[in-house]
Amino acid sequence: MSQPTSGMNLHGAVDLSALAQQPGSNGPAAPAGGGTGGAVPGELVVSVTEETFGEVVQRSTTVPVLVNLTSARSGASGQLTPVLEKLAREYGGKFQLANVDADTSPQIAGAFQVQSVPTVVALIGGRPAPLFQGAYPEEQLRQVLDEVLRLAAQAGVTGVLQPSGEDQDGPDEEPAEPPLPPLHAEALAAIERGDLDGAEDAYRRALKENPGDDDAHAALLQVQLIRRVEGRDPEEVLAAASDAPASDVDAHLAAADVEATTGQFGAAFERLLAAVRATAGDERERVRVRIVELFEIAGQNHPDVGPARRNLASALY
């Protein structure tokens, strides 16, 4: 899981000028510092394509924009996006969240030099400030957002979005989402405060009450995955695995965990399949258990899960 970019600035090498003038744009973006405070019409969360990206660049001259580049193939994208959308509502229009499908908008992904998804970049006054890659804990996301707002204030970009349908008395109420089961809510609250032990305990109790609770089981595996990668340097882990033979189970289990947390499930599956083919007995079983766990975390609809399952069966039998 990558760390957020420290010492953010607005002078990166990303060139957005061509994208900013795609059809649907109203012209080139104004320089940073051109924004003003006060209410600005606009939605808190928008889906953006190459045709509408110019509007986002324009919007960033009055309200900071968080560009969230995602992919339906990325499990980490599926984890991160709902949290960012929740925070966009919670921050009440102090920033706009612009979700971009990197698969269908490759020009935008290329402009931001995206290496993996999810990738999150701030746009302030039409200028990009890279933030982080991969899923991220909510509390640390708040720290990143506060830094973005501080930087935006320095640039004079201090508008506040007022979505359509809202009046001065406040926003229209959204339809209430079905409440989470109590133990699931307890686990999420524990994760938000960084208490992985508490989250794991709550999910285990949920499974004890209902052994068929697939959501609790997948969430428990995700918590255990977070615990395994916590405090480890991803680059060091991957470098160690690159020098290790396929039979070095510990090295490749650690590297597969790092790849899974950044949404690179296909790479993790290939790595573990190679380890299955190179091992036997208890070591092979350790790898088999881990790859099956990653199947569940990625979800059965992930495009890499089906082929990897078939390759695993072939390697084992």
N, C-alpha and C positions, 0 to 999 in steps of 0.2 A: 504494500500500500504506500503510495508515494506521499511525501510530505508537501504541505502547501509552499508555494513560492514565497520566500521571505524578501523583505525590502522591495515590495512591488513598486513599479514605476510605469509611466505611460510612454516609454520610448523604446519599445521593442522593435524587432525587425519585420513584424508581420505587416504586409501591405494589403489593406482592405479597399483600396480606392476603386478597383474594378468591380468588386462585388457590391460596393456601396452605390454603384450607378446601374445596377441591373434594372430591368423593367419593373416598375412598381416603386422605384426610388424617386424622391423629390429633388435629387441632386446630391452633390458631394456633402459629406459631413462637415459640420462646423468644428473649429478647433476646440480642444479642451479649454474649459473656463468660460464657454459661451452659454452655459445653462443658467437658469434662474430658479429660485425657490417658488413654492406655491403649488396649487393643484394642476396636474397635467392629465388630460384625458388619455386613457389607455388601460389595457387589461394587465393584471398582475402576472399571468402566465400565458405565453403565446407559443404556438408551433410555427417554426420558421423554415422556409425553403430558400433556394437560391434566388427565386423571383422576388421574395419579400424581405430578403436580408437587408437591403438598403434602408427599409423602414426602421429596422432595429438600430442600424448605425445612426440614423437621424435621431431616433428616440434617445440614444445615449448622450446626446448633447444637453438634455434636460433632466434625465433620470438615469442613474447607473444601470447597466444591463448585465445580467449574468448569463453567458452563453453556455449551455449545457449540451455538449456534443455526445450523442448516444448511439446505440445500435440495439435492435431487437435481438441480436445474437449475443449480447453481453448481459450476463447475469448481474454484474456489478451496476450496470446502467439501470436495471430494474429495481435495484436496491436504493440507488442514490436519488433518482428522479422524484419519487414520492416525498422524500424528506425535503428536497429543495422546494417542491411545490408547497408543502406545508409551511416552510419558513417564509416563502414569498407572501403567503396570506398573513402569517403572523407579524411580519415586518410592516404590513399595512401600506404597501405601495412605495416604500423607500427605494426599492429596486424592482426591475422587471426581470422575470425568468424567461429566457428564450430557449426553448428546446429545439435542437437540430438533429435530425436523423442523418448521421454521417454517411450511411450507405446510399441514401437517395440524394444527398447534397454533397457530393465529393469535392466540389469547388470550395465550399466553406471549410470543410475539413482540411483541404490542402492549404488554404490561406492561413489557417491557424497551425499548420505543421503538426497535425495530430498524429501521434504514434500509436496510441491505444485509446479505447473508450471505456468508461466515460472520461472526457476531458472537459474541464470547466475553465472559462476565461472571462474576465471582467472587461466590459467595454465602457469607457468613460470619455465623453467628448469625442467619440469616434476612434479612440485609441485603445489598443488591447493591453491588458495586464494579465499574463498567464497566472493561474492559481494552482491547480492540482489535477492529478489523474487518479482514477479509481474511486471506489466507494469510500465514504468518510464518515466518522461518527458525528452525530448531530451537534454535540457540544463544540467540537472543533470546527464544524461548519459555521456555527455562530461566530466564532472568533474570526474566521476568514471574512464573513460578511461584514462584521464591524470594521475590519481593516479596509475593506472595499469602500464602505460609506465614509470612513475617515479620509481616504484618498480622494473620493469624489468631492467631499466638502472642500478640500484644498484646491481642487480644480474648479470650484464654483458650480458643480453639477448637483443641485440640491432639490430638484423637483420631487413631488410626491404624486404617484399615480392615483387617479380617481376612475375606477372602472365604470363602464356604461351601466346605467340603471341605479347608480348610487347617487344620493343627494347629500346635502350638507349635514343631515342628521345621522349619516353613517351608512354602511353597506347593507344591501338586501341580504336577508338570511339565506344561506345555502341549505339545501335539503340535508338533514342530519344523516350521517353515515351510520350504518348499524354498529352498535357498540361491540368492542372486542370482548371475547370471553374474559372473565376476571383474571385468570392466570396469564393469559397472553398480554393483557394490559399491564399486569405487574412486571412481566418480563421486559416489555418495551420500556417501561419507566426505569427499570434497572439499567438497561443498555444506555439510555439517554444520560444517566448520571455516571456512566463508566463502571458500573458494578456487574462485571461479567459473571461472577459467582452467583449473584442474586438472580440474574437472568437465566442461567443454566438450571438453577434450582427450581425456578417457576415453571420452566418448560418441562422439566422432569416430572413435576407434580401434575402438570396438565396431561402428560402421557400416562401417568399412573391412573388418573381418573378416566381417561379415554385412550386406550392403546392404539386406536385407529385414527387419532388426530394427526393426519399427515402434515398439516401446517406446523404444528408444534415440533414434530420430528425434524422437518427441514430447517426450522428456525434454530433448534438445538444444535444441529450440525453446523450452521452458520456461526453461532456463538463459539463453538469449539474451534472452528477455522480461524476466527478472529484472534482467539487466545493463542493459537499456535504461531501466528505470524507477528503477534504483538512484540515490540522491542527488537525485532530482527531487521537487519539492513537488507532490503530486497536485492540490491545489486550484488552484495557479497554472497547471498544465498545462491543467486543464479550463476555467479561466476564459479562458485565451488562446484555446482552441479555440472557446469560445462566441462570441467576438467576431470569429472568422475566417470568411471565405467557405468554402464547401465545396471550392473549388479549392485551398485552402492545404493542400497534402498534408502538409508537415512537422507542422503544428499538429494535424491530425486523426490522423495516425499516432501521435503522442505521446499524445494523449487516449485513443485506442482501447487503447493499451498499459495505461494507468492503469485503464481500465474492466475490461479482461480480468483484471488482477491482483487485482481485488476481486470477481471472479465475475460481473461485469455484461456477459456476452458478447453478449446481445441488443443492448444499447446500442452496444457496440463495432462489431457487424456493421452496424447501421443507419447509424452514422457513416461507416464506410468505404464502404458502398454509395452513400451520397450523394456521397462523394468520387469514386468510380468514374464516376458519371453526370456529374460536373462537370469531368472531366479527359479527356485524350487522350494517346496516345503513351507516352513513357517514364514520365511521371507516373502515368498510369492503371495501367501495369504495376507500378509500385512498390506501389500500393494493392492491386492484385489479389494480388500475392505475399503481402502482409501478412495479408490477410483469409483466404487459404488456410492460412497458418500458424496463425492463430487457430482455424480449423476443427479442425485437428489437435490443438491444445492442449486445446480444449474437449471433444473426443471425438465420435465419430459418433452417440452416443446422446443427446447434449445436444439438448433440444427446439428450440433456436433454430438449430441447424446446418442441418437440412434445408431450412427455408424460406429461410434466407439463401443457401444454395447455389443454389436455384432463382432467387432474385432476382438473384444475381450473374450467372448465365448469361443472364438476360433483359437485364441492363444491358450486358453485353459484346457480345451477338449480336442 
